[in-house]
Amino acid sequence: MTTIIKHHVALLAKGRLLGIQFDELFKDKLYQTIGKDAIPYANQIRLACKNASLPLYFENPTNQVFCIANDDQMKKLAQKVIFSY
């Protein structure tokens, strides 16, 4: 029984901490300020992908870019950038 109570208290504490972080992120337009450059940078990456003949998996208006590359292109890219998949 004690373990279950401890588990619930830990979850409550985590939820409270995340709530505080979420609340602070939206004060004084902090979220917008932090992310204002993300989409223009993503657009530059999209353009670079297109110029390098790397098709996009799909078009999206966010700061995430998903391009399609074969193994040879991945090896070449890995020499200049860090990426994950």
N, CA, C and O atoms as a Tinker XYZ file with bonds, in Angstrom:
   340  protein
     1  N      0.817000   -1.196000    0.000000    73     2
     2  CA     0.000000    0.000000    0.000000    64     1     3
     3  C      0.861000    1.260000    0.000000    63     2     4     5
     4  O      0.547000    2.227000   -0.694000    81     3
     5  N      1.943000    1.253000    0.775000    73     3     6
     6  CA     2.821000    2.415000    0.861000    64     5     7
     7  C      3.439000    2.727000   -0.500000    63     6     8     9
     8  O      3.592000    3.891000   -0.870000    81     7
     9  N      3.791000    1.679000   -1.236000    73     7    10
    10  CA     4.396000    1.867000   -2.553000    64     9    11
    11  C      3.426000    2.566000   -3.501000    63    10    12    13
    12  O      3.826000    3.445000   -4.264000    81    11
    13  N      2.176000    2.184000   -3.454000    73    11    14
    14  CA     1.168000    2.802000   -4.320000    64    13    15
    15  C      1.016000    4.284000   -3.983000    63    14    16    17
    16  O      0.922000    5.120000   -4.882000    81    15
    17  N      0.991000    4.604000   -2.714000    73    15    18
    18  CA     0.869000    6.003000   -2.293000    64    17    19
    19  C      2.083000    6.801000   -2.761000    63    18    20    21
    20  O      1.939000    7.908000   -3.279000    81    19
    21  N      3.273000    6.242000   -2.579000    73    19    22
    22  CA     4.494000    6.923000   -3.026000    64    21    23
    23  C      4.451000    7.156000   -4.533000    63    22    24    25
    24  O      4.847000    8.213000   -5.024000    81    23
    25  N      3.966000    6.155000   -5.253000    73    23    26
    26  CA     3.871000    6.269000   -6.707000    64    25    27
    27  C      2.939000    7.421000   -7.100000    63    26    28    29
    28  O      3.269000    8.221000   -7.976000    81    27
    29  N      1.797000    7.499000   -6.461000    73    27    30
    30  CA     0.840000    8.568000   -6.765000    64    29    31
    31  C      1.391000    9.946000   -6.397000    63    30    32    33
    32  O      1.168000   10.917000   -7.120000    81    31
    33  N      2.103000   10.033000   -5.285000    73    31    34
    34  CA     2.704000   11.311000   -4.878000    64    33    35
    35  C      3.768000   11.730000   -5.889000    63    34    36    37
    36  O      3.868000   12.906000   -6.239000    81    35
    37  N      4.563000   10.764000   -6.358000    73    35    38
    38  CA     5.591000   11.067000   -7.355000    64    37    39
    39  C      4.949000   11.573000   -8.644000    63    38    40    41
    40  O      5.434000   12.531000   -9.246000    81    39
    41  N      3.867000   10.936000   -9.067000    73    39    42
    42  CA     3.168000   11.390000  -10.274000    64    41    43
    43  C      2.590000   12.784000  -10.089000    63    42    44    45
    44  O      2.644000   13.613000  -10.998000    81    43
    45  N      2.043000   13.036000   -8.925000    73    43    46
    46  CA     1.491000   14.354000   -8.634000    64    45    47
    47  C      2.586000   15.415000   -8.683000    63    46    48    49
    48  O      2.382000   16.499000   -9.231000    81    47
    49  N      3.740000   15.105000   -8.114000    73    47    50
    50  CA     4.858000   16.052000   -8.113000    64    49    51
    51  C      5.343000   16.315000   -9.539000    63    50    52    53
    52  O      5.624000   17.457000   -9.901000    81    51
    53  N      5.440000   15.258000  -10.343000    73    51    54
    54  CA     5.856000   15.432000  -11.739000    64    53    55
    55  C      4.859000   16.307000  -12.493000    63    54    56    57
    56  O      5.246000   17.208000  -13.237000    81    55
    57  N      3.587000   16.032000  -12.295000    73    55    58
    58  CA     2.550000   16.812000  -12.964000    64    57    59
    59  C      2.595000   18.272000  -12.560000    63    58    60    61
    60  O      2.415000   19.159000  -13.394000    81    59
    61  N      2.832000   18.518000  -11.299000    73    59    62
    62  CA     2.917000   19.898000  -10.804000    64    61    63
    63  C      4.114000   20.607000  -11.431000    63    62    64    65
    64  O      4.004000   21.756000  -11.861000    81    63
    65  N      5.251000   19.927000  -11.485000    73    63    66
    66  CA     6.456000   20.513000  -12.064000    64    65    67
    67  C      6.248000   20.840000  -13.542000    63    66    68    69
    68  O      6.621000   21.918000  -14.004000    81    67
    69  N      5.654000   19.909000  -14.272000    73    67    70
    70  CA     5.386000   20.166000  -15.689000    64    69    71
    71  C      4.402000   21.314000  -15.864000    63    70    72    73
    72  O      4.533000   22.114000  -16.790000    81    71
    73  N      3.429000   21.395000  -14.986000    73    71    74
    74  CA     2.465000   22.491000  -15.044000    64    73    75
    75  C      3.125000   23.839000  -14.831000    63    74    76    77
    76  O      2.797000   24.810000  -15.514000    81    75
    77  N      4.051000   23.903000  -13.888000    73    75    78
    78  CA     4.781000   25.156000  -13.625000    64    77    79
    79  C      5.617000   25.537000  -14.841000    63    78    80    81
    80  O      5.630000   26.696000  -15.254000    81    79
    81  N      6.317000   24.550000  -15.416000    73    79    82
    82  CA     7.133000   24.824000  -16.603000    64    81    83
    83  C      6.261000   25.326000  -17.752000    63    82    84    85
    84  O      6.613000   26.290000  -18.432000    81    83
    85  N      5.136000   24.674000  -17.960000    73    83    86
    86  CA     4.215000   25.063000  -19.024000    64    85    87
    87  C      3.709000   26.481000  -18.805000    63    86    88    89
    88  O      3.652000   27.279000  -19.741000    81    87
    89  N      3.345000   26.788000  -17.574000    73    87    90
    90  CA     2.847000   28.122000  -17.227000    64    89    91
    91  C      3.911000   29.189000  -17.485000    63    90    92    93
    92  O      3.611000   30.239000  -18.052000    81    91
    93  N      5.133000   28.928000  -17.080000    73    91    94
    94  CA     6.223000   29.895000  -17.263000    64    93    95
    95  C      6.551000   30.096000  -18.737000    63    94    96    97
    96  O      6.903000   31.200000  -19.153000    81    95
    97  N      6.439000   29.053000  -19.510000    73    95    98
    98  CA     6.771000   29.129000  -20.935000    64    97    99
    99  C      5.868000   30.107000  -21.684000    63    98   100   101
   100  O      6.288000   30.699000  -22.678000    81    99
   101  N      4.645000   30.278000  -21.219000    73    99   102
   102  CA     3.710000   31.156000  -21.915000    64   101   103
   103  C      3.591000   32.539000  -21.289000    63   102   104   105
   104  O      2.774000   33.343000  -21.738000    81   103
   105  N      4.379000   32.833000  -20.273000    73   103   106
   106  CA     4.387000   34.181000  -19.693000    64   105   107
   107  C      5.201000   35.112000  -20.581000    63   106   108   109
   108  O      6.232000   34.716000  -21.126000    81   107
   109  N      4.746000   36.322000  -20.720000    73   107   110
   110  CA     5.470000   37.373000  -21.448000    64   109   111
   111  C      5.902000   36.938000  -22.848000    63   110   112   113
   112  O      6.955000   37.350000  -23.335000    81   111
   113  N      5.084000   36.106000  -23.491000    73   111   114
   114  CA     5.345000   35.642000  -24.862000    64   113   115
   115  C      6.703000   34.950000  -25.008000    63   114   116   117
   116  O      7.327000   35.024000  -26.066000    81   115
   117  N      7.158000   34.281000  -23.949000    73   115   118
   118  CA     8.448000   33.588000  -23.990000    64   117   119
   119  C      8.469000   32.520000  -25.077000    63   118   120   121
   120  O      9.452000   32.400000  -25.808000    81   119
   121  N      7.397000   31.747000  -25.189000    73   119   122
   122  CA     7.327000   30.674000  -26.180000    64   121   123
   123  C      7.497000   31.223000  -27.594000    63   122   124   125
   124  O      8.252000   30.668000  -28.393000    81   123
   125  N      6.798000   32.309000  -27.901000    73   123   126
   126  CA     6.895000   32.912000  -29.227000    64   125   127
   127  C      8.293000   33.481000  -29.469000    63   126   128   129
   128  O      8.820000   33.382000  -30.577000    81   127
   129  N      8.885000   34.068000  -28.449000    73   127   130
   130  CA    10.221000   34.649000  -28.581000    64   129   131
   131  C     11.261000   33.567000  -28.846000    63   130   132   133
   132  O     12.123000   33.719000  -29.712000    81   131
   133  N     11.172000   32.481000  -28.097000    73   131   134
   134  CA    12.137000   31.388000  -28.253000    64   133   135
   135  C     12.044000   30.777000  -29.651000    63   134   136   137
   136  O     13.064000   30.466000  -30.266000    81   135
   137  N     10.820000   30.607000  -30.149000    73   135   138
   138  CA    10.634000   29.902000  -31.408000    64   137   139
   139  C     10.547000   30.760000  -32.647000    63   138   140   141
   140  O     10.325000   30.230000  -33.736000    81   139
   141  N     10.712000   32.067000  -32.525000    73   139   142
   142  CA    10.474000   32.934000  -33.685000    64   141   143
   143  C     11.411000   32.662000  -34.853000    63   142   144   145
   144  O     11.023000   32.870000  -36.003000    81   143
   145  N     12.617000   32.209000  -34.599000    73   143   146
   146  CA    13.570000   31.957000  -35.679000    64   145   147
   147  C     13.497000   30.532000  -36.222000    63   146   148   149
   148  O     14.098000   30.238000  -37.255000    81   147
   149  N     12.779000   29.653000  -35.551000    73   147   150
   150  CA    12.773000   28.237000  -35.920000    64   149   151
   151  C     12.206000   27.997000  -37.317000    63   150   152   153
   152  O     12.792000   27.239000  -38.089000    81   151
   153  N     11.103000   28.612000  -37.653000    73   151   154
   154  CA    10.480000   28.355000  -38.954000    64   153   155
   155  C     11.302000   28.935000  -40.103000    63   154   156   157
   156  O     11.460000   28.254000  -41.116000    81   155
   157  N     11.839000   30.168000  -40.002000    73   155   158
   158  CA    12.716000   30.636000  -41.086000    64   157   159
   159  C     13.952000   29.741000  -41.283000    63   158   160   161
   160  O     14.374000   29.513000  -42.417000    81   159
   161  N     14.525000   29.239000  -40.193000    73   159   162
   162  CA    15.664000   28.323000  -40.324000    64   161   163
   163  C     15.229000   27.018000  -40.985000    63   162   164   165
   164  O     15.950000   26.474000  -41.821000    81   163
   165  N     14.070000   26.522000  -40.618000    73   163   166
   166  CA    13.556000   25.303000  -41.238000    64   165   167
   167  C     13.313000   25.525000  -42.728000    63   166   168   169
   168  O     13.557000   24.628000  -43.534000    81   167
   169  N     12.838000   26.701000  -43.097000    73   167   170
   170  CA    12.636000   27.014000  -44.516000    64   169   171
   171  C     13.958000   27.014000  -45.275000    63   170   172   173
   172  O     14.009000   26.584000  -46.427000    81   171
   173  N     15.025000   27.491000  -44.643000    73   171   174
   174  CA    16.350000   27.443000  -45.267000    64   173   175
   175  C     16.792000   25.994000  -45.472000    63   174   176   177
   176  O     17.375000   25.654000  -46.501000    81   175
   177  N     16.513000   25.154000  -44.494000    73   175   178
   178  CA    16.862000   23.734000  -44.612000    64   177   179
   179  C     16.046000   23.083000  -45.725000    63   178   180   181
   180  O     16.580000   22.284000  -46.494000    81   179
   181  N     14.766000   23.413000  -45.819000    73   179   182
   182  CA    13.926000   22.875000  -46.902000    64   181   183
   183  C     14.488000   23.253000  -48.269000    63   182   184   185
   184  O     14.573000   22.415000  -49.166000    81   183
   185  N     14.869000   24.513000  -48.419000    73   183   186
   186  CA    15.424000   24.983000  -49.685000    64   185   187
   187  C     16.736000   24.263000  -49.999000    63   186   188   189
   188  O     16.973000   23.869000  -51.141000    81   187
   189  N     17.576000   24.093000  -48.996000    73   187   190
   190  CA    18.842000   23.380000  -49.198000    64   189   191
   191  C     18.586000   21.930000  -49.606000    63   190   192   193
   192  O     19.298000   21.396000  -50.457000    81   191
   193  N     17.596000   21.298000  -49.021000    73   191   194
   194  CA    17.250000   19.922000  -49.398000    64   193   195
   195  C     16.804000   19.862000  -50.852000    63   194   196   197
   196  O     17.237000   18.992000  -51.607000    81   195
   197  N     15.946000   20.782000  -51.235000    73   195   198
   198  CA    15.472000   20.803000  -52.619000    64   197   199
   199  C     16.622000   21.060000  -53.585000    63   198   200   201
   200  O     16.692000   20.435000  -54.643000    81   199
   201  N     17.523000   21.974000  -53.234000    73   199   202
   202  CA    18.679000   22.273000  -54.084000    64   201   203
   203  C     19.630000   21.089000  -54.182000    63   202   204   205
   204  O     20.350000   20.952000  -55.171000    81   203
   205  N     19.639000   20.237000  -53.170000    73   203   206
   206  CA    20.501000   19.054000  -53.169000    64   205   207
   207  C     19.768000   17.826000  -53.710000    63   206   208   209
   208  O     20.246000   16.701000  -53.568000    81   207
   209  N     18.623000   18.041000  -54.323000    73   207   210
   210  CA    17.803000   16.957000  -54.885000    64   209   211
   211  C     17.361000   15.948000  -53.830000    63   210   212   213
   212  O     17.266000   14.751000  -54.104000    81   211
   213  N     17.094000   16.433000  -52.638000    73   211   214
   214  CA    16.545000   15.593000  -51.580000    64   213   215
   215  C     15.062000   15.943000  -51.440000    63   214   216   217
   216  O     14.723000   16.980000  -50.870000    81   215
   217  N     14.188000   15.094000  -51.950000    73   215   218
   218  CA    12.762000   15.419000  -51.868000    64   217   219
   219  C     12.270000   15.403000  -50.423000    63   218   220   221
   220  O     12.776000   14.654000  -49.587000    81   219
   221  N     11.290000   16.231000  -50.151000    73   219   222
   222  CA    10.693000   16.253000  -48.822000    64   221   223
   223  C      9.661000   15.134000  -48.727000    63   222   224   225
   224  O      8.938000   14.854000  -49.683000    81   223
   225  N      9.606000   14.503000  -47.564000    73   223   226
   226  CA     8.622000   13.444000  -47.339000    64   225   227
   227  C      7.217000   14.014000  -47.466000    63   226   228   229
   228  O      6.334000   13.385000  -48.049000    81   227
   229  N      7.015000   15.208000  -46.917000    73   227   230
   230  CA     5.779000   15.957000  -47.093000    64   229   231
   231  C      6.041000   17.410000  -46.752000    63   230   232   233
   232  O      6.949000   17.727000  -45.984000    81   231
   233  N      5.242000   18.282000  -47.326000    73   231   234
   234  CA     5.342000   19.715000  -47.045000    64   233   235
   235  C      4.606000   20.012000  -45.744000    63   234   236   237
   236  O      3.509000   19.504000  -45.516000    81   235
   237  N      5.203000   20.825000  -44.904000    73   235   238
   238  CA     4.532000   21.239000  -43.677000    64   237   239
   239  C      5.006000   22.634000  -43.290000    63   238   240   241
   240  O      6.117000   23.031000  -43.642000    81   239
   241  N      4.181000   23.374000  -42.576000    73   239   242
   242  CA     4.526000   24.756000  -42.223000    64   241   243
   243  C      5.248000   24.886000  -40.879000    63   242   244   245
   244  O      5.350000   25.986000  -40.337000    81   243
   245  N      5.743000   23.782000  -40.344000    73   243   246
   246  CA     6.344000   23.814000  -39.008000    64   245   247
   247  C      7.858000   23.909000  -39.091000    63   246   248   249
   248  O      8.421000   24.084000  -40.172000    81   247
   249  N      8.512000   23.793000  -37.947000    73   247   250
   250  CA     9.966000   23.856000  -37.914000    64   249   251
   251  C     10.599000   22.470000  -38.026000    63   250   252   253
   252  O     11.784000   22.308000  -37.735000    81   251
   253  N      9.833000   21.486000  -38.437000    73   251   254
   254  CA    10.371000   20.144000  -38.639000    64   253   255
   255  C     10.499000   19.885000  -40.131000    63   254   256   257
   256  O      9.600000   20.206000  -40.909000    81   255
   257  N     11.634000   19.295000  -40.526000    73   255   258
   258  CA    11.884000   19.018000  -41.934000    64   257   259
   259  C     12.178000   17.532000  -42.079000    63   258   260   261
   260  O     13.055000   16.995000  -41.401000    81   259
   261  N     11.440000   16.871000  -42.965000    73   259   262
   262  CA    11.625000   15.449000  -43.211000    64   261   263
   263  C     11.948000   15.262000  -44.688000    63   262   264   265
   264  O     11.073000   15.418000  -45.539000    81   263
   265  N     13.186000   14.933000  -44.992000    73   263   266
   266  CA    13.561000   14.713000  -46.386000    64   265   267
   267  C     13.874000   13.233000  -46.596000    63   266   268   269
   268  O     14.097000   12.482000  -45.647000    81   267
   269  N     13.883000   12.847000  -47.851000    73   267   270
   270  CA    14.143000   11.460000  -48.218000    64   269   271
   271  C     15.541000   11.393000  -48.820000    63   270   272   273
   272  O     15.853000   12.115000  -49.767000    81   271
   273  N     16.377000   10.523000  -48.267000    73   271   274
   274  CA    17.750000   10.390000  -48.755000    64   273   275
   275  C     18.122000    8.915000  -48.829000    63   274   276   277
   276  O     17.727000    8.117000  -47.979000    81   275
   277  N     18.888000    8.569000  -49.857000    73   275   278
   278  CA    19.368000    7.194000  -49.939000    64   277   279
   279  C     20.649000    7.053000  -49.104000    63   278   280   281
   280  O     21.120000    8.029000  -48.520000    81   279
   281  N     21.201000    5.855000  -49.049000    73   279   282
   282  CA    22.369000    5.604000  -48.195000    64   281   283
   283  C     23.577000    6.455000  -48.583000    63   282   284   285
   284  O     24.282000    6.970000  -47.715000    81   283
   285  N     23.815000    6.603000  -49.881000    73   283   286
   286  CA    24.955000    7.412000  -50.327000    64   285   287
   287  C     24.785000    8.878000  -49.930000    63   286   288   289
   288  O     25.734000    9.521000  -49.482000    81   287
   289  N     23.589000    9.390000  -50.095000    73   287   290
   290  CA    23.317000   10.774000  -49.701000    64   289   291
   291  C     23.466000   10.951000  -48.188000    63   290   292   293
   292  O     23.947000   11.985000  -47.724000    81   291
   293  N     23.053000    9.946000  -47.430000    73   291   294
   294  CA    23.175000   10.011000  -45.967000    64   293   295
   295  C     24.647000   10.074000  -45.555000    63   294   296   297
   296  O     25.011000   10.841000  -44.664000    81   295
   297  N     25.480000    9.279000  -46.195000    73   295   298
   298  CA    26.912000    9.290000  -45.876000    64   297   299
   299  C     27.526000   10.651000  -46.183000    63   298   300   301
   300  O     28.327000   11.171000  -45.406000    81   299
   301  N     27.146000   11.216000  -47.313000    73   299   302
   302  CA    27.663000   12.531000  -47.693000    64   301   303
   303  C     27.184000   13.608000  -46.711000    63   302   304   305
   304  O     27.965000   14.463000  -46.293000    81   303
   305  N     25.916000   13.562000  -46.352000    73   303   306
   306  CA    25.367000   14.523000  -45.395000    64   305   307
   307  C     26.027000   14.398000  -44.022000    63   306   308   309
   308  O     26.264000   15.399000  -43.346000    81   307
   309  N     26.319000   13.176000  -43.620000    73   307   310
   310  CA    26.884000   12.933000  -42.289000    64   309   311
   311  C     28.251000   13.585000  -42.110000    63   310   312   313
   312  O     28.700000   13.779000  -40.980000    81   311
   313  N     28.907000   13.921000  -43.200000    73   311   314
   314  CA    30.201000   14.597000  -43.108000    64   313   315
   315  C     30.050000   16.063000  -42.718000    63   314   316   317
   316  O     31.000000   16.681000  -42.237000    81   315
   317  N     28.860000   16.620000  -42.923000    73   315   318
   318  CA    28.671000   18.055000  -42.697000    64   317   319
   319  C     27.648000   18.401000  -41.622000    63   318   320   321
   320  O     27.722000   19.473000  -41.020000    81   319
   321  N     26.705000   17.515000  -41.376000    73   319   322
   322  CA    25.630000   17.824000  -40.427000    64   321   323
   323  C     25.388000   16.651000  -39.485000    63   322   324   325
   324  O     25.827000   15.527000  -39.729000    81   323
   325  N     24.685000   16.947000  -38.415000    73   323   326
   326  CA    24.256000   15.907000  -37.481000    64   325   327
   327  C     22.758000   15.728000  -37.682000    63   326   328   329
   328  O     22.011000   16.706000  -37.714000    81   327
   329  N     22.325000   14.506000  -37.815000    73   327   330
   330  CA    20.909000   14.240000  -38.005000    64   329   331
   331  C     20.537000   12.951000  -37.292000    63   330   332   333
   332  O     21.400000   12.209000  -36.823000    81   331
   333  N     19.259000   12.706000  -37.221000    73   331   334
   334  CA    18.790000   11.461000  -36.617000    64   333   335
   335  C     17.616000   10.932000  -37.413000    63   334   336   337
   336  O     16.959000   11.662000  -38.155000    81   335
   337  N     17.375000    9.672000  -37.244000    73   335   338
   338  CA    16.252000    9.033000  -37.923000    64   337   339
   339  C     15.774000    7.866000  -37.111000    63   338   340
   340  O     14.828000    7.185000  -37.507000    81   339
